[in-house]
Amino acid sequence: MQYRKDDTVTRYSFGSLREMGEYIATAPKTWGANYSVDESLSQTLNATYDDAVRMARLGWLDGAKNAAHALKAFAPATPAPDTVRDICGFRPHVPAFCAGAPDSMIRHAKRADTGAGRVLTLAVPVNASAATSAQAMSNFGLGVAQYVNQLEADGVRVELIACIVSTVSGVRVAHAWTVKKADQPIDLAVVSFAIGHPAAFRRLGFALRERCSAAEDPGYGYSLDAVPADFINAPAGLVILNGMKDADRHAQTPQKALAYVTTQIDKALAAQWGG
């Protein structure tokens, strides 16, 4: 665990869900409240605190099954083409040649054309108010999972970070943990829990609050949009996908969630990479 505190933000960073779970198990509580355990089951898709701890270690297996089923409704992820038309190449593109087009040859696509070799570091805040539907939060996670799936099929490696950013007793507090490293394949059980299960926030996120350095806050903080300064050693080009706190508006269905996720991340990537 890494910890930084300055005049503007108190930051915590964990290398994995497992590391975060170990911290919660061993760090002493600084608050007297115990909402991480006492929060209503209706707010956590019926997951108890012990369930959340187990899912942090093993992933959300039922969620992975649900995600795999739900993702079938999306267009299948297919790799970007490995050939393109150009003015030179290893064989002619006959229709283009007959039409007199200058780019009438086919060549092998360069890695840069498909995005291969690029790495996107994507941070997703997972906190939301008690009024936000648990199902909408899960839908939002499905949208993220499918987008990451598609991006990696197109040759872009993704490092995925979950985070919680709030004003806590007047102090900006940010917790972040790595869900998937760039060289790891996507694990739906892990992503479904860390990004899409409300217990990741309302159990484990609350447990993190109960152990933070900010004074006890009866409301456990007010959710904020994340910014790069909320992350320790934030990499250049970090893309932050805010929107979970408005999941009822953005993620009424997995398809609407994917549309929102795609629009927001594509805008950020176009600004960084062009296109």
N, C-alpha and C positions, 0 to 999 in steps of 0.2 A: 504494500500500500504506500502511495505517495501522498504527502500532505503539504499544502501551501496556504498561507494566510497573509493577506495584505489589507490595505485600507478599503479595498473595493469588493473583494470576494474571498470566501474561504473555500478551498478546493480539495477534494479527495479523489484519488484515482486508483483503480484496481485493474490488474492485468487480466482478470477473468472473473466469471461468476463464482467459481470455486474459491478464489482468493477473497472475494467479497464476503462469501458465506463464512469463511474461516475468521475473517475480521469481526463479523457480527457475533460469532460464537465466543470470541475471546475478549473483545474490547468491553470495558465496563460501561454501563449505562450512565449518562449524565443527566437524563431527565427522569422524572418520577412517573410520567404517563406511560401507558403500555398499550397504545392503540395498535401496534404491530400485531399483537395477539388478540386484542379485544374488538378489532374492526369487524363490522357485520359481514357475514358470509355472502350476503346478497351483493356486496361491493367487490367481492373477490372471486366470482364464479365458483363459490362454495369451497374455496381452498382455505384451509387453516394455516396458521403460522408454520406448523411442522410440515404441512404439504409444500409450502413455498420453499422451505429449507431443502427439502428433498428434491424439488424440481430444479433448484439452483445447482444441485450436484449432478443430477441425472438428466435434466431437461424435462419438458412437458410432453410425455409420450402420447397421451390422448390428443394433445394439441397438434402434435406432428401428424397424426393420422387425419385429424380434421383438416389441417392445412393442406395435406396432400390431396384430399378429396376436393376441397374448395378450389385449389389451384387448377384443377382440371377444367374449371369453367373459364379460365383465362386462355388466351392464345398460347399454344405451345412455344417454349423457348427454343429457338433454333440458332445455330452459330451464324455469324456473318459470313458472306461468301468469301471463298479464298482466291477468287479470280475477279478481275475488273477489266473493263474496256479501256484501251489507251491507244496512242499513236504508234506504239511499238509493242511487240509481244512474241509469244511462242507459236501462236496460230491465229488465223483470221477469224473475225466475227462476220460471217457471210452476209447476213441481212444488212449490217451496218456498211460493209464494203459495197454491196450493191446499191445502197442508198447514197453512196459517195461521202459518207461521214468520215472525218479525219481520224476519229478514234475507232478504227475498224479492226484493231488487233486485240487479242486477249493476252493478258499477262497475269502472273501470280500477284495477288494483292500483297502490298507491303504490310508489315505488322502494324504500322501506324494507321493504316486505313481501317483496320478492324478494331482498333483500340487495344490490341494485344500489347502487353508490356506496361500499360498504364495501371496505376493504382489509385483508387478512389477511397479516401477515408471519410466515412459517413457516420455522423453522430445523430442519434434520434432521442430527443427527450421523451420520457415515458410517463411523466406525471400529469395528472388531471384532477379536476375538482371532484368531490363526492357525487356531484350531480351528473357527471359524465357516465354514460352507459358502459358497463363492462363489456357488452357485446361489440359496441362501436370501437372500443380500445383493441379488442381482439381482431376486428376487421382491419384496423389500421396496421397492425402487425402483419397480417396476411398480405396487405399491399406492399409493405416493405420487403417481405420475403420474396414475393414474385418479382419485384423490380430488381433486387439483388441477383436473383436467379437468372433473369434475362441479361443483365449487364455482364455477368460472368460468362454466360454462353456466347456473348459477343466479344469476349477476350479481355474484358476489364476486370482486374482483381479488386475485390472490395474488402476493406477493413471496416468492420461494423462496431460501433460503440453505442451503448445505451447510457443515458444520463438523466439526472433529476436536478432541476435548477429552480430554486424558490427563494423568496424573501422570508427569512425565518427570524422572528423577533427583531425586525429591522436590519438584519444582516443578509447579504446575498450568499447563499450556500449552494455549492455544486458538487454532486457526486457523479462519477463516471466509471464505467467498467467495460472492458473489451468483451464483446460477444463473439466475434469471429476475426481472426487475423487474416491478412491478405493471402497467405499461402495455404489457408485451410478451406476445404469445401464447405458449403453451407449445410448446417445441421438443423433441420426443421424443428427438432425437439428443443434445441437450445434457443433458436431465434423465436419460436412460438412463445416460449416462456419469457425471455428477456425483453422482447419488444411488444408482444401481443397479450400477455396475461396480466390482468390488473393486479394480481397478487405480487408481481415483481415490484410494483410501486407501493401498494397498500399494505403489504406485509414487510418485505425486505427494505423497501425505501423508507417506510416508517421506522424500521429498526435502525437504519442508518441515522435518521434524524435523532432518535433517542440516544445516540452515542456521539453526536456532533458537539462542537465547541460553542455553538450559539446557545443563548438562553432559551429555556423551554418555551415553546409556543403552543398555546392551547389548540390552534388550528393546524398545527404542523406545517405552517408556511403557506405562502401564496404563490402558485405556479407562475413561472416566468418563461419567456422564450429564451433559449440558450444563445450565447454569442461565443466567438472564439476565445475570448479572455476567460471563459469558464473552465477551460481545459488546461491541464498542466502540459507544457511543451506541445501545444497544439501544432500539428504539421501544417506547412504551407498548403493552401488549397483545400483545407478542411471544409466539407459541405455539411451544414446543419439542417436537418429536416424537422423544423417545428411544425406543430399541428395536432399532436396527440391531445393537448388540452382542449382542442375544438373538434374532437373526434366525432361527436354527435352530428356535426355539420359536414365534416369531410369524409366520414367513413360509415355511412348508413348501411352500406353493403361492401363486401370485399372489392367489387368492381369500382365503386366510387372511390374507395381508398386508393386503389392502384392508379386511377386517373389523377388524383390529387398528388400522390407521391411522384408519379412520372413527370407531371408539369413542373413541380417545384425543383426536383433534382435536375431535370433536363435544362431548366433555365440557368442553374448554377454551373452546370458543366459547359453549356454554350458560352458563358461568360469567361470561363477558365480556359477551355480548350478550343474555342471557336466553333462555328457551325450553327 
